Every structure is written in C-alpha cells, then in structure tokens.
Amino acid sequence: MTERVHRLSLMVHYRWLKEDFPRRDCDGKILEVCDLCHNKLCFSIQHIVIETHETNQARNHSKLQNRCSGCHVPRCLL
C-alpha cells in the first residue's frame, strides 16, 4: 500500500498517467519507488525517488545501520 501512495505522489507531482510511469532504467533494470526518509507514512515529493532495486537495497541497509553510507545519490534522510 505504501508504494502505491509514493507512486501516486509522484504521478500527481509530475502529472503522469499510470502508463507514463518509468518502469526500467536505460540499462533495463527494474525501477522502484523509494523513500529517502525511510518513513513509510511520508509522501513528501522531496523524499521520494525512483531508483533501481540494488540502490533501494543499499538504502535499506543504511537504515539498519542507522547511518547513510553515502554510496547512493541522493543520500538518505536519516
């Protein structure tokens, strides 16, 4: 459900239709909607990015460590 809220927030902000939403990057990697602040209830457009699964997993690892490793851009908002 949260991903849908984040996805909807991006769609409203960029005025995208469902079919306009980017699904893969230029290398063919599947894209995910991710929250920089790790707050699942937040839908602030400044805290939501579209990135690859690998980058999202690195972000989730940062959250578990309670610090941003800085290995991804933009940095987490911990």
N, C-alpha and C positions, 0 to 999 in steps of 0.2 A: 504493500500500500504506500509506503514512504516514497519508493522510487517513482510511483505514479504522481505523487504530489510534487516531487522535484522536477520530474519531466513536464508536468503541466505548468509549473512556474516558468520553465524555460520557454515552453511553447507560447505562453501568454506574452512574455517579455519580448521575444523575437518575432511574434506573430506568425509562428509556424503552424501548419496543419500537421496532423499525425504523419502523413506521408512525406513531409518535408524534413522530419527529424533525422539527423545523421545517424546511421547505423554502423558504419565501418569507416576507419581512417584510410589514408591514401595507400597504406600497406596491406589493407584488407583485414586488419584486426578489428574485432568487435568492440564497439564503444559502449560505455556505461555512463550513467548519470551518477555523479559523486558529490558528496557534501564535504566542503573543506573544514567545517567546524565540528564535524562528527556528531552533530545534534540532529537526530532523525526527525524532530519536530520543526526544525528550521526550514523555511522555504525562501529565504532571502536570496535574491538573484546573485548577489555578490559572493555568496557562499556555495554556489552550485557550479560545477564544471562538467564537461563531457570529456572523458578520457578512457584509455584502454584498461582492460581488466588488470593487467600487470601493474599499472600505475595505481589503480584503486587498491590493489592488494598491498602495495608498499605503503600507501596511506593508512590502511587498516593496521598494519604492523606498527607504524609510528604511533597510532593511538594506543596500542597495547603497551608500548614503551613509555607512553606519556610524554613524548617529545617528538618533534618533527626532525627526521634525519636530513632533510634538505635535499634529498635525492630526486625530488619531483617538483615541477613548476606548474601551477603556483604552489607555494608552501602551505602546509596545513595551518588552520587557525585553532590551535590548541589552547 
